[in-house]
C-alpha cells in the first residue's frame, strides 16, 4: 500500500496507576490498535501489541511502540519487552538499549 504517508493515526495514553494502554486511532476506522503494559518496579512490562486486520500492515503497531519509548525517555522508566513485537522493535533499534529493563 502506498497510502502510509496519508494515514492519520492519533495515539492516546490510558494510564490506570500500575497498568495502562496506548491506543492507536486511525482516521476513518472504528478499530483501535492497542499496546498494553503493567508496571513492575521501575519498568513497564510491554505485554501485548494488538492491531486489528482492517488497520494492520501500515505501521500502526510501530507507532504504538514509538509512543511507549518516547514516554520512557520523557518520564525515566525502563521497558521490559515481553511482547514479541516490542522485543523485535528493540532489537531493530540499538539506540533504545538504554531503556531495556
N, CA and C atoms as an extended XYZ file, in Angstrom:
303
Properties=species:S:1:pos:R:3:atomname:S:1:resname:S:1:resid:I:1 pbc="F F F"
N         0.836       -1.197        0.000 N   UNK     1
C         0.000        0.000        0.000 CA  UNK     1
C         0.869        1.245        0.000 C   UNK     1
N         0.498        2.185       -0.754 N   UNK     2
C         1.276        3.397       -0.852 CA  UNK     2
C         0.632        4.563       -0.119 C   UNK     2
N        -0.406        4.302        0.656 N   UNK     3
C        -1.095        5.390        1.347 CA  UNK     3
C        -0.601        5.591        2.775 C   UNK     3
N         0.546        5.008        3.144 N   UNK     4
C         1.065        5.136        4.505 CA  UNK     4
C         1.297        6.601        4.880 C   UNK     4
N         1.769        7.413        3.912 N   UNK     5
C         2.018        8.817        4.206 CA  UNK     5
C         0.719        9.559        4.486 C   UNK     5
N        -0.385        9.082        3.939 N   UNK     6
C        -1.674        9.739        4.130 CA  UNK     6
C        -2.395        9.262        5.390 C   UNK     6
N        -1.922        8.177        5.970 N   UNK     7
C        -2.567        7.585        7.134 CA  UNK     7
C        -2.486        8.524        8.327 C   UNK     7
N        -3.633        8.870        8.879 N   UNK     8
C        -3.689        9.741       10.046 CA  UNK     8
C        -3.932        8.883       11.288 C   UNK     8
N        -2.933        8.800       12.148 N   UNK     9
C        -3.019        7.992       13.365 CA  UNK     9
C        -2.849        8.912       14.560 C   UNK     9
N        -3.735        8.776       15.527 N   UNK    10
C        -3.637        9.511       16.770 CA  UNK    10
C        -3.395        8.503       17.888 C   UNK    10
N        -2.339        8.714       18.656 N   UNK    11
C        -2.026        7.830       19.771 CA  UNK    11
C        -2.506        8.502       21.058 C   UNK    11
N        -3.266        7.745       21.845 N   UNK    12
C        -3.696        8.248       23.159 CA  UNK    12
C        -3.187        7.303       24.234 C   UNK    12
N        -2.981        7.858       25.425 N   UNK    13
C        -2.460        7.094       26.544 CA  UNK    13
C        -3.542        6.940       27.603 C   UNK    13
N        -3.657        5.733       28.104 N   UNK    14
C        -4.659        5.428       29.125 CA  UNK    14
C        -3.926        4.776       30.280 C   UNK    14
N        -3.698        5.567       31.326 N   UNK    15
C        -2.891        5.174       32.470 CA  UNK    15
C        -3.803        4.946       33.663 C   UNK    15
N        -3.770        3.738       34.198 N   UNK    16
C        -4.608        3.427       35.358 CA  UNK    16
C        -3.735        2.976       36.515 C   UNK    16
N        -2.824        3.836       36.930 N   UNK    17
C        -1.947        3.511       38.051 CA  UNK    17
C        -0.824        2.583       37.647 C   UNK    17
N        -0.961        1.292       37.971 N   UNK    18
C         0.119        0.345       37.710 CA  UNK    18
C        -0.067       -0.439       36.410 C   UNK    18
N        -1.004       -0.018       35.585 N   UNK    19
C        -1.199       -0.639       34.273 CA  UNK    19
C        -1.790        0.385       33.327 C   UNK    19
N        -1.719        0.083       32.057 N   UNK    20
C        -2.281        1.016       31.094 CA  UNK    20
C        -2.191        0.490       29.682 C   UNK    20
N        -2.622        1.337       28.762 N   UNK    21
C        -2.621        1.012       27.349 CA  UNK    21
C        -2.329        2.261       26.538 C   UNK    21
N        -1.749        2.032       25.384 N   UNK    22
C        -1.648        3.052       24.349 CA  UNK    22
C        -2.654        2.636       23.295 C   UNK    22
N        -3.434        3.573       22.809 N   UNK    23
C        -4.431        3.295       21.772 CA  UNK    23
C        -4.057        4.047       20.508 C   UNK    23
N        -4.189        3.375       19.375 N   UNK    24
C        -3.964        3.999       18.061 CA  UNK    24
C        -5.309        4.117       17.370 C   UNK    24
N        -5.718        5.352       17.132 N   UNK    25
C        -6.972        5.651       16.446 CA  UNK    25
C        -6.622        6.068       15.019 C   UNK    25
N        -7.124        5.330       14.051 N   UNK    26
C        -6.841        5.602       12.651 CA  UNK    26
C        -8.068        6.276       12.038 C   UNK    26
N        -7.858        7.443       11.437 N   UNK    27
C        -8.966        8.170       10.811 CA  UNK    27
C        -9.709        7.267        9.835 C   UNK    27
N       -11.045        7.282        9.937 N   UNK    28
C       -11.878        6.519        9.028 CA  UNK    28
C       -12.124        5.083        9.447 C   UNK    28
N       -11.607        4.691       10.616 N   UNK    29
C       -11.774        3.313       11.099 CA  UNK    29
C       -12.258        3.311       12.546 C   UNK    29
N       -13.122        2.379       12.868 N   UNK    30
C       -13.585        2.226       14.245 CA  UNK    30
C       -12.633        1.374       15.072 C   UNK    30
N       -11.879        0.488       14.414 N   UNK    31
C       -10.963       -0.392       15.118 CA  UNK    31
C        -9.855        0.425       15.796 C   UNK    31
N        -9.368       -0.108       16.910 N   UNK    32
C        -8.326        0.569       17.677 CA  UNK    32
C        -7.163       -0.388       17.888 C   UNK    32
N        -5.959        0.074       17.591 N   UNK    33
C        -4.758       -0.680       17.915 CA  UNK    33
C        -4.401       -0.429       19.371 C   UNK    33
N        -3.835       -1.446       20.036 N   UNK    34
C        -3.515       -1.319       21.451 CA  UNK    34
C        -2.139       -1.885       21.778 C   UNK    34
N        -1.472       -1.237       22.706 N   UNK    35
C        -0.271       -1.776       23.324 CA  UNK    35
C        -0.542       -1.739       24.823 C   UNK    35
N        -0.538       -2.898       25.472 N   UNK    36
C        -0.836       -2.961       26.903 CA  UNK    36
C         0.450       -3.107       27.707 C   UNK    36
N         0.436       -2.545       28.916 N   UNK    37
C         1.598       -2.646       29.794 CA  UNK    37
C         1.161       -2.737       31.252 C   UNK    37
N         2.044       -3.297       32.064 N   UNK    38
C         1.875       -3.276       33.519 CA  UNK    38
C         3.178       -2.781       34.124 C   UNK    38
N         3.076       -2.159       35.274 N   UNK    39
C         4.254       -1.648       35.958 CA  UNK    39
C         4.826       -2.739       36.842 C   UNK    39
N         6.148       -2.882       36.758 N   UNK    40
C         6.848       -3.820       37.632 CA  UNK    40
C         8.130       -3.138       38.075 C   UNK    40
N         8.140       -2.682       39.318 N   UNK    41
C         9.295       -1.938       39.816 CA  UNK    41
C         9.434       -0.625       39.082 C   UNK    41
N        10.640       -0.387       38.555 N   UNK    42
C        10.918        0.849       37.805 CA  UNK    42
C        10.651        0.691       36.311 C   UNK    42
N        10.069       -0.439       35.924 N   UNK    43
C         9.873       -0.718       34.499 CA  UNK    43
C         8.401       -0.872       34.158 C   UNK    43
N         8.116       -0.673       32.891 N   UNK    44
C         6.811       -1.020       32.343 CA  UNK    44
C         7.016       -2.257       31.481 C   UNK    44
N         6.256       -3.294       31.778 N   UNK    45
C         6.322       -4.532       31.014 CA  UNK    45
C         5.341       -4.407       29.860 C   UNK    45
N         5.875       -4.371       28.640 N   UNK    46
C         5.024       -4.318       27.450 CA  UNK    46
C         4.510       -5.734       27.221 C   UNK    46
N         3.211       -5.928       27.455 N   UNK    47
C         2.635       -7.269       27.409 CA  UNK    47
C         2.162       -7.679       26.022 C   UNK    47
N         1.361       -6.839       25.391 N   UNK    48
C         0.744       -7.202       24.118 CA  UNK    48
C         0.634       -5.990       23.203 C   UNK    48
N         0.825       -6.223       21.917 N   UNK    49
C         0.527       -5.225       20.898 CA  UNK    49
C        -0.487       -5.871       19.962 C   UNK    49
N        -1.652       -5.252       19.863 N   UNK    50
C        -2.753       -5.815       19.087 CA  UNK    50
C        -3.253       -4.780       18.091 C   UNK    50
N        -3.197       -5.129       16.807 N   UNK    51
C        -3.693       -4.236       15.766 CA  UNK    51
C        -4.656       -5.044       14.888 C   UNK    51
N        -5.930       -4.667       14.879 N   UNK    52
C        -6.904       -5.387       14.049 CA  UNK    52
C        -6.541       -5.336       12.566 C   UNK    52
N        -6.891       -6.396       11.852 N   UNK    53
C        -6.549       -6.504       10.423 CA  UNK    53
C        -6.948       -5.295        9.583 C   UNK    53
N        -8.145       -4.695        9.786 N   UNK    54
C        -8.512       -3.561        8.915 CA  UNK    54
C        -7.550       -2.365        8.995 C   UNK    54
N        -6.790       -2.249       10.094 N   UNK    55
C        -5.841       -1.133       10.207 CA  UNK    55
C        -4.398       -1.641       10.264 C   UNK    55
N        -4.201       -2.934       10.071 N   UNK    56
C        -2.878       -3.527       10.151 CA  UNK    56
C        -2.053       -3.326        8.886 C   UNK    56
N        -0.782       -3.626        9.011 N   UNK    57
C         0.118       -3.573        7.865 CA  UNK    57
C         0.502       -2.186        7.403 C   UNK    57
N         0.264       -1.194        8.256 N   UNK    58
C         0.553        0.197        7.852 CA  UNK    58
C         1.406        0.942        8.880 C   UNK    58
N         2.071        0.199        9.752 N   UNK    59
C         2.963        0.837       10.722 CA  UNK    59
C         2.292        1.296       12.002 C   UNK    59
N         1.046        0.902       12.224 N   UNK    60
C         0.317        1.340       13.417 CA  UNK    60
C         0.981        0.780       14.680 C   UNK    60
N         1.341       -0.497       14.674 N   UNK    61
C         1.974       -1.113       15.846 CA  UNK    61
C         3.299       -0.419       16.168 C   UNK    61
N         4.068       -0.091       15.141 N   UNK    62
C         5.338        0.602       15.360 CA  UNK    62
C         5.120        1.967       16.002 C   UNK    62
N         4.054        2.653       15.622 N   UNK    63
C         3.758        3.960       16.234 CA  UNK    63
C         3.391        3.803       17.703 C   UNK    63
N         2.727        2.712       18.055 N   UNK    64
C         2.415        2.446       19.460 CA  UNK    64
C         3.705        2.251       20.258 C   UNK    64
N         4.645        1.486       19.713 N   UNK    65
C         5.924        1.259       20.390 CA  UNK    65
C         6.695        2.570       20.499 C   UNK    65
N         6.686        3.371       19.440 N   UNK    66
C         7.366        4.667       19.474 CA  UNK    66
C         6.819        5.550       20.597 C   UNK    66
N         5.505        5.515       20.818 N   UNK    67
C         4.903        6.311       21.894 CA  UNK    67
C         5.388        5.828       23.259 C   UNK    67
N         5.467        4.516       23.446 N   UNK    68
C         5.973        3.951       24.698 CA  UNK    68
C         7.424        4.358       24.921 C   UNK    68
N         8.251        4.253       23.898 N   UNK    69
C         9.665        4.615       24.001 CA  UNK    69
C         9.817        6.107       24.304 C   UNK    69
N         9.032        6.937       23.643 N   UNK    70
C         9.077        8.384       23.892 CA  UNK    70
C         8.727        8.698       25.347 C   UNK    70
N         7.689        8.041       25.850 N   UNK    71
C         7.305        8.261       27.254 CA  UNK    71
C         8.388        7.772       28.208 C   UNK    71
N         9.039        6.659       27.872 N   UNK    72
C        10.122        6.151       28.722 CA  UNK    72
C        11.252        7.171       28.807 C   UNK    72
N        11.597        7.765       27.678 N   UNK    73
C        12.647        8.793       27.681 CA  UNK    73
C        12.211       10.014       28.488 C   UNK    73
N        10.969       10.437       28.301 N   UNK    74
C        10.474       11.647       28.969 CA  UNK    74
C        10.286       11.452       30.468 C   UNK    74
N         9.818       10.268       30.871 N   UNK    75
C         9.456       10.054       32.277 CA  UNK    75
C        10.438        9.177       33.044 C   UNK    75
N        11.470        8.678       32.373 N   UNK    76
C        12.554        7.986       33.057 CA  UNK    76
C        12.256        6.570       33.526 C   UNK    76
N        11.452        5.823       32.799 N   UNK    77
C        11.243        4.427       33.179 CA  UNK    77
C        11.873        3.506       32.132 C   UNK    77
N        12.091        2.265       32.525 N   UNK    78
C        12.627        1.241       31.630 CA  UNK    78
C        11.474        0.441       31.040 C   UNK    78
N        11.770       -0.308       29.978 N   UNK    79
C        10.766       -1.124       29.297 CA  UNK    79
C        11.239       -2.570       29.277 C   UNK    79
N        10.383       -3.464       29.720 N   UNK    80
C        10.620       -4.901       29.630 CA  UNK    80
C         9.754       -5.410       28.487 C   UNK    80
N        10.348       -5.663       27.324 N   UNK    81
C         9.565       -6.021       26.139 CA  UNK    81
C         9.152       -7.500       26.112 C   UNK    81
N         8.153       -7.857       26.889 N   UNK    82
C         7.634       -9.226       26.893 CA  UNK    82
C         6.898       -9.551       25.598 C   UNK    82
N         6.244       -8.573       25.009 N   UNK    83
C         5.557       -8.739       23.735 CA  UNK    83
C         6.606       -8.972       22.644 C   UNK    83
N         6.394       -9.989       21.819 N   UNK    84
C         7.388      -10.322       20.784 CA  UNK    84
C         7.587       -9.180       19.783 C   UNK    84
N         6.525       -8.443       19.462 N   UNK    85
C         6.663       -7.329       18.525 CA  UNK    85
C         7.527       -6.236       19.129 C   UNK    85
N         7.277       -5.891       20.396 N   UNK    86
C         8.067       -4.848       21.060 CA  UNK    86
C         9.527       -5.302       21.172 C   UNK    86
N         9.753       -6.570       21.505 N   UNK    87
C        11.118       -7.098       21.594 CA  UNK    87
C        11.831       -6.973       20.253 C   UNK    87
N        11.138       -7.306       19.163 N   UNK    88
C        11.724       -7.201       17.822 CA  UNK    88
C        12.084       -5.751       17.497 C   UNK    88
N        11.209       -4.802       17.850 N   UNK    89
C        11.496       -3.390       17.590 CA  UNK    89
C        12.715       -2.935       18.393 C   UNK    89
N        12.866       -3.435       19.633 N   UNK    90
C        14.065       -3.115       20.421 CA  UNK    90
C        15.311       -3.672       19.740 C   UNK    90
N        15.225       -4.886       19.207 N   UNK    91
C        16.360       -5.488       18.512 CA  UNK    91
C        16.726       -4.688       17.265 C   UNK    91
N        15.740       -4.113       16.603 N   UNK    92
C        15.962       -3.327       15.387 CA  UNK    92
C        16.472       -1.916       15.676 C   UNK    92
N        16.352       -1.479       16.934 N   UNK    93
C        16.723       -0.102       17.306 CA  UNK    93
C        17.727       -0.113       18.452 C   UNK    93
N        19.010       -0.343       18.168 N   UNK    94
C        20.020       -0.400       19.228 CA  UNK    94
C        20.088        0.870       20.079 C   UNK    94
N        19.654        2.007       19.547 N   UNK    95
C        19.669        3.260       20.314 CA  UNK    95
C        18.722        3.215       21.505 C   UNK    95
N        17.834        2.231       21.527 N   UNK    96
C        16.899        2.086       22.645 CA  UNK    96
C        17.454        1.196       23.765 C   UNK    96
N        18.641        0.633       23.582 N   UNK    97
C        19.153       -0.364       24.535 CA  UNK    97
C        19.204        0.152       25.967 C   UNK    97
N        19.422        1.455       26.137 N   UNK    98
C        19.474        2.011       27.495 CA  UNK    98
C        18.124        1.994       28.182 C   UNK    98
N        17.051        1.782       27.433 N   UNK    99
C        15.703        1.755       28.005 CA  UNK    99
C        15.233        0.344       28.346 C   UNK    99
N        15.977       -0.657       27.903 N   UNK   100
C        15.555       -2.045       28.105 CA  UNK   100
C        15.809       -2.461       29.553 C   UNK   100
N        14.773       -2.994       30.184 N   UNK   101
C        14.902       -3.445       31.585 CA  UNK   101
C        15.547       -4.811       31.611 C   UNK   101
